Amino acid sequence: MRKQANPNDEYRVKPVKKIELSEKHLKLRIVIFILSAAAAMFFIIFGIVQCSNVDSGFAQISSNFNLYDRDFTLMYNLGTKDNPNDDHTKVISLYDQALSHAYPLFDSGVDYDGINNMKYINDHPNTDIVVSPTLYKAFKQVEGYDTRILYQAPIHSLYLSMFLQNDDDSEYQYDPRNPEVLDWIQSYLAYTNDDTKIHINLKENNTVELFVSKDYLEFAKNNGAPFIDFTYLTNAFLIDIIADTLITNGYTRGYISSCDGYFRSLSGLDSYTYSIGDKIEKGYLNACQMEIQSGIRGICYRAYDLYPHARKRYYILSDGTVRSLYIDEATGISMNSCQTMMFYSPNETIVDIVLKTNKYYINTIIDKEGISSLSNSIKTIYVTNYKVYYNDDITLKNLFDNGEIKYEGVKIS
């Protein structure tokens, strides 16, 4: 159950009958952002002082922009030098550099002075806007796939509001099992899935235009939700940007993961242990572990929230039905083919991996033939009925067995 709201979450939508954006959280976000910016210099100075006490070996690296890195865990091997302070200081600096550049660009809820970000684009439809090459590249990457995820931001906003509810009765006001909510979703889908109603025009010199038809503008004007958002792809972009920043500057002995299942091992790390979970009737457990090798990156789709302190991304109904941001683009209904499904590769970007594999998780069945048709560069692991299926040349370690519950590894082609 989702217990409380985080003031830094994305847009929230009020319940039907009239579904519209609640701006209360948005004001809180702006206040918190200002306070965070004011405090940033303090944390930078504090971080420099703390560097004098750093030990060699693996350490969790925290950004001075603590609102930006709340979703991420960056672990870095500071080496065996007598004085690892230089590495620590430089890695923090690069982490700050990547986050302070990229996070505001993908934020669809807050304006930033001098930055034409997702919020700015949403507020200026049918206008040519020059954006950062980073954001332009993200639009270009998603454009290469047959997906409308970018335009389903209003429906994702509805789900984000759903996840904050305390019980099934209040959740019902946002859930598609409610006929009025389903009608609202279907009304939006008629626009979000129609390229003649909304699309991004990519022009020369990092210029973009969010085209929105007159009838869609009229339909949406009282609802307040954004027209576009990268939704669950956002952290995938951010991890790749952080990792590439570190690697480009010669810092490669670490790995980074996010609370929504993304992970990437940097190129200078031999391996690290990754736990593969499962949700059972009695709760969550680690079904097994595997070694993530150097340079591997990917996504672990989950139908459960491992991080209650993080932004809420799930609601589980009393009958066990899971609602998540993994929403079928045709119906606006969230789906999961199993509790845990993981895809990874040594050379694809995380975003490419997600856009090639999300259809296998956002499904009512496990599409074994579809999964087997993926290129050899993308491998999978999924967990169902106490079996861990995998198609890579790996060894599953510490398969769970307490006498009552026992997991078995099954190699598939």
C-alpha positions as CSV (number, residue, x, y, z in Angstrom):
1,M,0.0,0.0,0.0
2,R,1.2,3.5,-0.7
3,K,1.3,5.5,2.5
4,Q,2.3,9.0,1.8
5,A,3.1,11.5,-0.9
6,N,6.5,12.8,-1.7
7,P,6.5,16.5,-2.6
8,N,9.1,15.9,-5.3
9,D,7.1,13.5,-7.3
10,E,5.8,14.1,-10.8
11,Y,2.4,15.6,-11.7
12,R,-0.5,14.4,-9.7
13,V,-4.1,14.1,-11.0
14,K,-7.2,14.6,-9.0
15,P,-9.8,11.8,-8.9
16,V,-12.7,11.6,-11.3
17,K,-15.3,12.9,-12.0
18,K,-13.2,15.8,-13.1
19,I,-9.6,14.7,-13.4
20,E,-7.2,17.5,-13.3
21,L,-3.7,18.3,-12.0
22,S,-3.2,19.1,-8.3
23,E,-0.5,21.8,-8.1
24,K,0.0,21.6,-4.4
25,H,3.0,19.2,-4.8
26,L,4.4,21.3,-7.6
27,K,4.7,24.4,-5.3
28,L,6.4,22.2,-2.7
29,R,8.8,20.9,-5.4
30,I,9.8,24.5,-6.3
31,V,10.3,25.5,-2.7
32,I,12.4,22.4,-2.1
33,F,14.4,23.0,-5.2
34,I,15.2,26.5,-4.1
35,L,16.2,25.3,-0.6
36,S,18.3,22.6,-2.2
37,A,20.1,25.0,-4.4
38,A,20.8,27.3,-1.5
39,A,22.2,24.4,0.5
40,A,24.3,23.0,-2.3
41,M,27.3,25.1,-1.5
42,F,27.2,24.0,2.1
43,F,27.2,20.3,1.0
44,I,30.0,20.9,-1.4
45,I,32.1,22.4,1.3
46,F,31.1,19.7,3.7
47,G,31.9,17.0,1.2
48,I,35.4,18.4,0.7
49,V,36.0,18.3,4.4
50,Q,34.7,14.7,4.6
51,C,37.1,13.6,1.9
52,S,39.9,13.8,4.4
53,N,38.3,10.8,6.2
54,V,37.8,8.5,3.2
55,D,39.1,5.0,3.3
56,S,40.3,3.0,0.3
57,G,38.1,0.3,-1.2
58,F,34.4,0.3,-2.2
59,A,32.4,3.3,-1.0
60,Q,28.9,4.6,-1.8
61,I,29.2,8.0,-3.5
62,S,26.6,10.7,-2.7
63,S,26.0,13.7,-4.8
64,N,26.0,17.2,-3.3
65,F,22.7,17.6,-5.2
66,N,20.8,15.3,-2.8
67,L,17.4,15.7,-4.5
68,Y,18.8,14.7,-7.8
69,D,20.5,11.5,-6.7
70,R,17.8,10.1,-4.5
71,D,16.9,7.4,-7.0
72,F,20.5,6.2,-7.5
73,T,23.2,4.2,-5.8
74,L,26.7,4.8,-7.1
75,M,29.4,2.4,-5.7
76,Y,33.0,3.1,-6.5
77,N,36.2,1.3,-5.7
78,L,38.5,4.1,-4.4
79,G,41.5,1.7,-4.8
80,T,44.2,0.6,-2.5
81,K,46.2,3.8,-2.5
82,D,47.4,5.3,0.8
83,N,45.4,8.4,0.0
84,P,42.1,7.7,-1.9
85,N,40.9,11.3,-1.3
86,D,41.7,12.5,-4.9
87,D,39.6,9.7,-6.4
88,H,36.7,10.4,-4.0
89,T,36.7,14.1,-4.7
90,K,36.9,13.7,-8.5
91,V,34.2,11.0,-8.6
92,I,31.8,13.3,-6.6
93,S,32.6,16.2,-8.9
94,L,31.8,14.2,-12.0
95,Y,28.7,12.7,-10.4
96,D,27.5,16.3,-9.6
97,Q,28.4,17.5,-13.1
98,A,26.4,14.8,-14.8
99,L,23.3,15.1,-12.5
100,S,23.3,18.9,-12.4
101,H,23.4,18.9,-16.2
102,A,20.9,16.1,-17.0
103,Y,18.4,16.0,-14.2
104,P,16.9,19.4,-14.9
105,L,16.6,18.7,-18.6
106,F,14.3,15.7,-18.1
107,D,12.2,17.3,-15.3
108,S,8.7,17.8,-16.6
109,G,7.4,19.5,-13.4
110,V,9.8,22.4,-12.6
111,D,11.1,25.3,-14.5
112,Y,14.9,26.1,-14.3
113,D,16.3,29.5,-15.2
114,G,17.9,29.5,-18.7
115,I,17.1,25.8,-19.4
116,N,14.7,24.7,-22.1
117,N,13.7,21.5,-20.4
118,M,10.7,19.1,-20.6
119,K,8.6,21.5,-18.5
120,Y,9.4,24.4,-20.8
121,I,8.6,22.3,-23.9
122,N,5.2,21.3,-22.4
123,D,4.4,24.9,-21.6
124,H,5.2,26.0,-25.2
125,P,3.5,23.7,-27.7
126,N,3.7,24.5,-31.4
127,T,6.8,26.6,-30.9
128,D,10.4,26.1,-32.1
129,I,12.7,25.6,-29.1
130,V,16.4,25.1,-29.0
131,V,17.3,22.4,-26.5
132,S,20.5,20.9,-25.1
133,P,22.1,18.3,-27.4
134,T,21.6,15.8,-24.5
135,L,17.8,16.3,-24.6
136,Y,17.7,16.4,-28.4
137,K,19.6,13.1,-28.5
138,A,17.0,11.5,-26.2
139,F,14.1,12.6,-28.4
140,K,16.0,11.2,-31.4
141,Q,16.7,7.9,-29.7
142,V,13.0,7.3,-28.7
143,E,11.9,8.4,-32.2
144,G,13.7,5.4,-33.6
145,Y,11.2,3.0,-32.0
146,D,7.5,2.2,-32.6
147,T,6.4,3.6,-29.3
148,R,4.1,6.3,-28.0
149,I,5.4,6.3,-24.5
150,L,6.6,9.9,-24.7
151,Y,3.0,11.1,-25.3
152,Q,1.3,9.0,-22.6
153,A,2.4,11.4,-19.8
154,P,-1.2,12.3,-18.8
155,I,-2.0,8.6,-18.2
156,H,1.2,8.1,-16.3
157,S,0.3,11.1,-14.2
158,L,-3.0,9.4,-13.3
159,Y,-1.1,6.3,-12.1
160,L,1.4,8.4,-10.1
161,S,-1.6,9.8,-8.2
162,M,-3.0,6.3,-7.7
163,F,0.2,5.1,-6.1
164,L,-0.1,7.6,-3.3
165,Q,-3.5,6.3,-2.0
166,N,-3.8,4.5,1.3
167,D,-6.5,2.0,0.5
168,D,-8.5,0.4,-2.3
169,D,-11.5,2.7,-1.8
170,S,-9.4,5.9,-2.4
171,E,-7.3,4.1,-5.1
172,Y,-10.5,3.3,-7.0
173,Q,-10.8,7.0,-7.9
174,Y,-7.7,6.6,-10.1
175,D,-8.0,3.0,-11.2
176,P,-9.1,1.8,-14.7
177,R,-11.4,-0.7,-13.0
178,N,-13.5,2.4,-12.3
179,P,-15.6,2.9,-15.5
180,E,-15.3,6.7,-15.3
181,V,-11.5,6.5,-15.0
182,L,-11.4,4.0,-17.9
183,D,-13.5,6.4,-20.0
184,W,-11.0,9.2,-19.1
185,I,-8.1,7.0,-20.1
186,Q,-9.7,6.0,-23.4
187,S,-10.5,9.6,-24.2
188,Y,-6.9,10.6,-23.7
189,L,-5.6,7.6,-25.7
190,A,-7.5,8.9,-28.7
191,Y,-5.1,11.8,-28.7
192,T,-1.9,10.4,-27.3
193,N,-1.8,7.5,-29.8
194,D,-2.6,9.6,-32.8
195,D,0.5,11.1,-34.5
196,T,-1.7,13.7,-36.2
197,K,-2.8,15.0,-32.8
198,I,0.6,15.2,-31.1
199,H,4.2,14.5,-32.0
200,I,7.7,15.9,-31.7
201,N,9.2,17.6,-34.7
202,L,13.0,17.3,-34.7
203,K,14.6,20.1,-36.7
204,E,18.2,21.2,-37.3
205,N,20.5,22.7,-34.8
206,N,19.0,21.0,-31.7
207,T,15.6,22.6,-32.4
208,V,12.4,20.8,-31.4
209,E,8.7,21.6,-31.8
210,L,6.0,19.9,-29.7
211,F,3.1,19.8,-32.2
212,V,-0.3,19.6,-30.5
213,S,-3.5,19.9,-32.5
214,K,-6.1,22.5,-31.7
215,D,-8.7,20.0,-30.6
216,Y,-6.2,18.3,-28.2
217,L,-5.2,21.6,-26.8
218,E,-8.8,22.3,-26.1
219,F,-9.4,18.9,-24.6
220,A,-6.4,19.0,-22.3
221,K,-6.6,22.7,-21.1
222,N,-8.4,21.9,-17.9
223,N,-6.6,18.7,-17.0
224,G,-3.1,20.2,-16.2
225,A,-1.1,17.1,-16.9
226,P,2.0,17.4,-19.2
227,F,1.7,16.5,-22.8
228,I,5.0,14.6,-22.9
229,D,7.4,13.0,-20.5
230,F,10.0,10.2,-20.7
231,T,8.2,8.6,-17.6
232,Y,10.0,5.4,-16.6
233,L,12.7,5.9,-19.3
234,T,14.0,9.0,-17.4
235,N,16.3,7.2,-15.0
236,A,17.6,5.0,-17.8
237,F,18.8,8.1,-19.6
238,L,20.3,9.5,-16.4
239,I,22.3,6.3,-15.5
240,D,23.8,6.2,-19.0
241,I,24.7,9.9,-18.8
242,I,26.3,9.5,-15.4
243,A,28.2,6.3,-16.4
244,D,29.4,7.9,-19.7
245,T,30.6,11.0,-17.8
246,L,32.7,8.9,-15.4
247,I,34.1,6.6,-18.1
248,T,35.0,9.5,-20.4
249,N,37.1,11.0,-17.6
250,G,38.8,7.7,-16.8
251,Y,36.9,6.7,-13.7
252,T,35.7,3.1,-14.4
253,R,35.9,1.1,-11.2
254,G,32.3,1.1,-10.1
255,Y,28.7,0.5,-10.8
256,I,25.4,2.5,-10.6
257,S,21.8,1.3,-10.1
258,S,18.5,2.9,-9.5
259,C,15.5,2.2,-7.3
260,D,13.4,1.4,-10.4
261,G,15.6,-1.5,-11.6
262,Y,18.2,0.0,-13.9
263,F,21.8,-0.9,-13.5
264,R,25.2,-0.5,-15.2
265,S,28.6,-1.8,-14.4
266,L,31.5,0.5,-15.5
267,S,34.1,-0.8,-17.8
268,G,36.9,-1.1,-15.2
269,L,35.1,-3.2,-12.7
270,D,35.6,-7.0,-13.0
271,S,32.2,-7.9,-11.6
272,Y,29.8,-7.4,-8.8
273,T,27.0,-9.5,-7.2
274,Y,23.4,-8.8,-8.2
275,S,20.5,-10.2,-6.3
276,I,17.4,-11.4,-8.3
277,G,14.3,-11.1,-6.3
278,D,10.8,-12.5,-6.3
279,K,7.5,-11.5,-4.7
280,I,5.6,-14.3,-3.0
281,E,2.5,-14.4,-0.9
282,K,4.5,-13.9,2.3
283,G,6.6,-11.1,1.0
284,Y,9.8,-10.4,-1.0
285,L,12.8,-12.7,-1.0
286,N,16.1,-13.0,-2.9
287,A,15.6,-16.0,-5.3
288,C,19.2,-16.1,-6.3
289,Q,22.3,-14.1,-7.2
290,M,24.4,-13.6,-10.3
291,E,27.7,-11.9,-11.1
292,I,27.3,-8.7,-13.3
293,Q,30.4,-8.6,-15.5
294,S,32.3,-5.5,-16.6
295,G,30.4,-3.2,-18.9
296,I,27.0,-5.0,-18.5
297,R,23.9,-2.7,-18.3
298,G,20.2,-3.4,-18.2
299,I,16.8,-3.3,-16.6
300,C,15.2,-5.5,-13.9
301,Y,11.4,-5.1,-14.3
302,R,9.6,-5.7,-11.0
303,A,6.0,-5.9,-9.9
304,Y,6.8,-4.8,-6.4
305,D,8.6,-1.8,-4.7
306,L,11.9,-2.7,-3.1
307,Y,12.5,0.8,-1.8
308,P,9.7,2.3,0.3
309,H,11.8,5.4,0.9
310,A,11.9,6.2,-2.8
311,R,9.2,7.7,-4.9
312,K,6.2,5.4,-5.1
313,R,5.9,3.5,-8.3
314,Y,3.4,0.7,-7.4
315,Y,0.0,0.1,-5.9
316,I,-1.0,-3.5,-5.0
317,L,-4.7,-4.1,-4.6
318,S,-6.0,-6.3,-1.8
319,D,-6.6,-9.1,-4.3
320,G,-2.9,-9.0,-5.3
321,T,-3.4,-7.1,-8.6
322,V,-0.4,-4.9,-9.3
323,R,-0.6,-1.4,-10.7
324,S,2.7,0.1,-12.0
325,L,4.0,2.6,-14.6
326,Y,4.5,-0.3,-17.0
327,I,1.4,0.6,-19.0
328,D,0.1,-1.0,-22.2
329,E,0.1,1.8,-24.8
330,A,-3.0,0.5,-26.5
331,T,-5.3,0.2,-23.4
332,G,-3.7,2.4,-20.7
333,I,-3.7,-0.6,-18.3
334,S,-0.6,-1.6,-16.4
335,M,0.5,-5.2,-17.0
336,N,3.2,-7.5,-15.8
337,S,3.9,-11.0,-17.3
338,C,5.7,-12.1,-14.1
339,Q,7.0,-10.7,-10.9
340,T,10.6,-10.2,-12.0
341,M,12.1,-10.1,-15.5
342,M,15.6,-8.9,-16.3
343,F,17.3,-8.0,-19.6
344,Y,20.9,-7.0,-20.0
345,S,23.6,-6.4,-22.6
346,P,27.3,-5.5,-22.8
347,N,26.9,-3.0,-25.6
348,E,23.3,-1.6,-25.9
349,T,22.3,1.5,-24.1
350,I,19.9,1.0,-21.2
351,V,17.2,3.0,-23.1
352,D,17.6,0.7,-26.1
353,I,17.3,-2.4,-24.0
354,V,14.1,-1.1,-22.4
355,L,12.5,-0.1,-25.7
356,K,13.4,-3.5,-27.2
357,T,12.1,-5.5,-24.2
358,N,9.3,-3.7,-22.4
359,K,6.7,-5.4,-24.5
360,Y,7.7,-8.8,-23.0
361,Y,7.1,-7.5,-19.5
362,I,4.1,-5.3,-20.2
363,N,2.1,-8.4,-21.2
364,T,-0.4,-10.9,-19.7
365,I,1.8,-13.9,-20.7
366,I,5.5,-14.7,-20.9
367,D,6.3,-14.6,-24.6
368,K,9.0,-17.2,-24.7
369,E,9.3,-17.1,-28.5
370,G,9.5,-13.4,-28.6
371,I,12.2,-13.4,-25.9
372,S,14.2,-16.0,-27.7
373,S,14.1,-13.9,-30.9
374,L,16.0,-11.1,-29.3
375,S,19.5,-10.5,-30.6
376,N,22.3,-12.5,-29.0
377,S,23.6,-9.3,-27.4
378,I,20.5,-9.1,-25.1
379,K,20.2,-11.8,-22.4
380,T,17.3,-12.4,-20.0
381,I,16.4,-13.8,-16.6
382,Y,12.9,-14.1,-15.4
383,V,11.3,-15.7,-12.3
384,T,8.0,-17.5,-12.1
385,N,6.6,-20.4,-10.1
386,Y,9.8,-20.7,-8.1
387,K,11.9,-21.2,-11.1
388,V,14.6,-18.9,-12.4
389,Y,14.8,-19.0,-16.2
390,Y,18.0,-17.7,-17.9
391,N,19.6,-17.9,-21.4
392,D,23.1,-16.8,-20.7
393,D,26.3,-18.7,-19.9
394,I,26.2,-17.8,-16.2
395,T,26.0,-19.6,-12.9
396,L,23.2,-18.7,-10.6
397,K,24.4,-18.5,-7.0
398,N,22.7,-19.0,-3.7
399,L,19.4,-20.2,-5.0
400,F,16.9,-19.8,-2.2
401,D,16.0,-23.0,-0.3
402,N,14.6,-22.9,3.3
403,G,13.1,-26.4,3.2
404,E,9.6,-24.9,2.6
405,I,10.4,-22.8,-0.4
406,K,13.0,-23.8,-3.0
407,Y,14.0,-22.1,-6.2
408,E,15.5,-24.0,-9.2
409,G,17.5,-22.6,-12.1
410,V,16.4,-23.5,-15.6
411,K,18.6,-22.8,-18.6
412,I,16.6,-22.0,-21.8
413,S,17.7,-21.4,-25.4
